[in-house]
């Protein structure tokens, strides 16, 4: 039987991750502006985003195994605390006269390597703390923390960049690590420490994590389709900043990103209050289809109002999709396999982002050149095409019988 809920401890843990998300968002925004202003290339901006993401993805599977073999809260402390090393390196380079593109790439890569320890342990800790009926509610709240890097960070960063420079953003981000580590340690001190698992080898645990996912045709199909979705969704995440910066300034970009992300705040609050009770696959498919359609509106014109409205709608629908995906996977995987399974899930479902970060910046630059309209319009056209393809693939999720069957086999107690 499931243990008593520890929702208060979850909220404390979540608050630390909220602060960390805001700090990380400041750095992400600042580096995007810095690199684009320095190089004028969407491809270079996307390269930094790729290196900030790729190590976390590649290491997510072994990090998931560690989350099942070791103290999950301790892994979170190590991941959060040590990820500051890469940001400190970039700051030191900035203080010595300015960081080159290579130095920025090195810093974000180092930070990403340590951050890879965080996500599987955090996801599995949520399962440790809560009852199944609280999962979608918690997912909505977790989504609020994720939205903070888009909701709060851009407008804060835009204002700070108007009066200072990127070094201030980096200092603030580094300071947030201390609060995040503290909250995690407090939660850890009130939970029973998970003993290290030594019966099976690391390789055996990796295989178990893969079997937990691949052995369920519905989850595997869902993740493959999700990977295609993330491929096209990645275009708006990578190209929105170059698109706007090509005809506007960093302050306008920050305000626009905040308005867009407020859609995630609204839906995150709704999910945090009520959650989703049924029709998870239908909601997942419909919300992702709507996200694709809003991307078409987002990229069609260089008009801030239209971009903000379309972006708001995009981010409003996204938490519904994330909550349903989270529920369908979490309730079809045994508790003892959650850490390693989430490592595999994170790897498969986000493979699309790797491809997106690698190609869409280059495509946007190329389209901008051949059209003669510049990198901003090249980014807009790329986002529109990606949105149309994403909407079509989202319909395939609902049509897949194995995915729909996940609702019938969901663990509800």
N, C-alpha and C positions, 0 to 999 in steps of 0.2 A: 504493500500500500504506500502511496506517495506521502512523503513527510509533510509536516506542518509548513504552511507558507511562511516565507521570510520576506514579505514584500517591502518592509521597511529597510532591510539590509540591501535589497536590490536597488531601492531608490538612492541609497547612499553611494553604492557602487556606481550607479548610473550618473549621479551628480559629478563624480570625478571624471568620468568619460565625457560628460558634457563640456566641462572646462577644457579638457584635452582637445576636444573637437574644435572648440573656438580658437584655441591657440594654434592648432594645426592649420585651420582655415586661414588665419592671418598670414602664416608663412607661405601657404600654397598660393594665395592671392598675390602677395607681394612678389614672390618669385616669378609668377606668370607675367606680371606687369614688367618686372625688371628685365627678364629675358626677351620679351617681345620688343620692348623699347630699345634693347641693346642690339638685337639682331634683325628685327622686322620680319621674322619668319615664323609662321604657324608650325612648321616642322620642328624647329628648335624648341618652341614652347611645348609641343607635344612630347619631345624627347625627354624633357625634364619630368613631365607627368608620367611617362612610361617608366623611367628609372625609379621614381618614387613609388610605383605600384608593382613592378615586375618581381623584385625580390620577395615581397610579401606573398605574392601569388605562388611563386615557385617553392617557397618554404612552408606554405600553409599545410601541406599534407604531413611532413614530419613534425611541424608544430602541433598539429592535431593529435598525433601519437603522444607527444610529450604531455599534452593536456590530460590524457588518460593515464599516464604513468607517474606523473608528478603532481605536486600541489598546484592547482590551477591558479590560485590567487598569487602565489609566489612568481609564477611565470608572467602574470600580468604586471607585477611590480618590475621584474627584470625588463620586460618588453617596453613598458612605458618609460622607465627611468633611463635605460641605456639608449633609447632612440634619440635622446637629447644630444648625444655625442655628435651626430651628423649636423644638427642645426648649429651647435657651438662652433664646429669647424667652418661652416659657411660664414657665421658671424665674424670669426677671427679674420677670415679672408677679406670680408667687407671692411673691417676696421683698418686693414693694411692698404687700403686704396681702392678696393673694388674686387669682386669675385668674377673670375672668368666663367664661361659656360662649362668648361671641364671641371672646375672646382665645385660649382653648384651641383653638377651631376654626381660627383663623388660624395658630397654631403648628403644629398637626398637618398642615394643608394645605401649608405651606411645606416641612416635613420630607418629606412624601410626594412632592412635586414632584421633589426631588433624589433620593429613593430610587428613582424610576422608572428611573434610569440603571443601577441595579444588576442587576436580575433577568435581563434578556436577555443582558447581558455575562457574568454569572456562569454561566448555563446554557451559553452558547456556549463559555466557557473550559473547562468540564468536557469538552466534546467535543474541544477542542484538546488536552487533557492525556491523555485515556484512550482505550483500545481499546474497540470495541463490546462485547466480552464482559465488560467491567468496568462497563458502564453501569448495570445494575440493582443491582449491588453498591454503586456510588457513589450511586445514587438512595436506597438505604436509609440510607446514612450521611448524606446531605444531609437526609433526613427526620428524623434524630436532632437535627440543628441546629435544624430547624424546630420540633421538639417541645420544645426547651429553653424556648421562651417560654411553653409551657403546663406543662412538667414542673418546671423549676427556678424560673422567675420568680414564679409565684403564691405559692408557700410562702415564698420569700425576701421578696417584697413584703408578704405578710400579716404576717410577723414584724416587719419593719421599720416597718410602719405602726402596729403595736402600741406601739412605743417612740419613734417619730418621726413625721414627716409626709411628704407626697408630694414635698417638695423634695429630700429625701435620695435618693429613687428617681430623680429627674431628674438629679441630679449624677452618680450612678453610671452612668446611661445615657450621659451626655455623655462620661465617661471611657472607656467601652468603644470609642468611635469611634477613639481614638488607636491602640489595639492592632489593631483591624481594618484600619485603613489601613496600619499597619506590615507586617503579614503579607502583604497584597496587594502592597505594594512589593517585598518580598523575592522573592515568586514572580515578579513582573514582571521583576526584574533577572536572573533565570535563564532567561527565555524570550525567544525572538526577537521583537522588536517588530513588530507587524503594520503595514505601511505603509498610509497612508490611501488609500482607493479613490476616484479622481477621474474615471474614465472615464464613469460613468453619473451622471445627476442624482439628487438626493435623491428626487424623485417617482418616477423609474424604479425605484429601489431599493424604495420602498414597494410598487409594483406587483409587483415580483418576489417580495417577501415574501408578498403576498396570493396570487399564483399558486402559490407553493410549497405553500400550504395548500389553497386552493380547487381547485387542479388535481388533487388526490387526493381522490376522493369518500369514501374511508374515513376519512381524517383529518378532513375537514370534517364528516361525519356524527358522528364521535366527539366533536368539539368542541361541536357543537350540543347533543348529548345531555349532555355534561359541563356545559354552561352551565345546563341545566335542573337537573342534580344540584346544582350550586353554589347555585342559587336556594334550594332547600329545605335544603341543608346549612348555609346562612348563618343559618338561624333559631337553631340551637343555639349557633353562635358568638356571635351578637348577644345572645340572650336568656338564656343560662345564668347570667350574672352578676346581672342584675336578678331572675331567678327565685329564686336562692339568697339574695341580699341582702335580699329581701323578708321572709324569715323567719329569717335568721341574720346573723352579723357577717363582717367582711372577713377575719379570721384563719381562720375555718371555710371561707370561700370559697377562700382560698388553698390550704389543705390539700386540699380536695376537688378543685380543679382539678389539683393536682399528682398526686393518686392517679389521676384520669382520664387525664391525659397519660402516665402511666407505661405505659399500654397501647401507646402509640406508641414508647416506649423499647424495650419488649420485642420488638415486631415489627420495629422498625428495626435492632436488633442481629441478629435472625434473618436479615433481608434483607442486612445488611452482611456476614454470614458466608457465606451460601449463595446469595443472590439468587434469582431466578425463572428457570427454564430453559425452560418451555414453557407452553402453554395460557394465554397472556396475556389474551386477551379473556374467557375463562371466569372467570379469577381476578378480573379487573377487575369484571365484572358481579356475581359472587357477593359480593365484598367490599363493594361499594357497597349491595347489597341488604341485607346484614347491618347496615351502618351505619344504614340507614333504620329497621330493626326496633329497634335499640338506642335510637334517638331516642324511640321510643314509651315504652320503659321509663324513659328519662331524665326525661321530663316528666310522668309520670302521678301522682306523689305528692311531697309535701314531706317526703321522708325522705332524709337524707344518705347512708345506706348504699346505698339503691337507686340514687340519683343517681350515686354513685361507681362502683358495679359497672357500670351501664349506660354511663357515660362511659368507663370503662376499656375495655369491649368496643368502643365506637365508635372510640376512638383506636387500638386494636389493629388493627382492620381497615383503617383509612385508609391507612397506608403501602403496603399491598399494592396498593390501587387506584392510588395515586400512582406507584408503581414501574412498573406495567403501562402506564399512560397515558404516562409518560415514555419508556419503551422503544418503544412502538408509534409514537410521533411521531418520536423521535430517529432511529430506524433507517429511516424512510421519507422523510427529508429530506436532500439533499446537504449536505456539510460547509460549503461556501462560502455556503450560504443559512441556516445555523443561527441566526445572530443575529436577522435580520429575521423569520424564520419563527417563532421563539420569541416575538417581540413580538406577532405576530398571534395565535399560539396563546394567549398569556396574556390578550390582550384578549377573544377570543371565549369562552374557557372560563370566564372569571371575570365575564362580564357578569351572570350570575345573582346574584353577590354585591351588585352595585350595587342591583339591584331589592330584594334581601333587606334590605339596610341601610336602604333608603328606606321599606319598607312594614311590616316585621315588628314594629318597635318601636311604630308607630302601631296595628297590629292588636292587639298584646298589651295596650296601654293600653286600647283600646276593649273588648276581650273582658273585661278585668278590671273595667271599669266596669259593663258590662251584666249580667255574672254576679254582681256584688256581692262577688266573692271577692278583689279586689285585683289589682295588676299582676303579682304573682308567679304566681298561678294562670293569669292570662291568658297569660303567657309559656309556662307549662307546656303548656297546651292547644294553643298555636300550634306548639310544637316537636313535639308528638305528631302533629298533622295533617300537618306537613311531612315527618316521618319516613315516614308511610304512603305519601305520594305519591312520595317519593324511592325507596322500595323498588320501587314499580311501574315507575318510569322506568328504574331500573337493569337490570331484566330486558330492556328494549328494546335495550340495548347488545349483548347476546349475540345477539338475534334479527336484528340488522342484518347483512346479508351483506357490505356494503362494509367494515364495521369488522372482521369476521372475516378478510377477505382481507388485511388489513394484516400478519398473521402470515406469510403466504406471501411477501409482497414485502419483508419486513424485510431490511435490509442487515446481514450477519453478519461482515463482514471489512473 
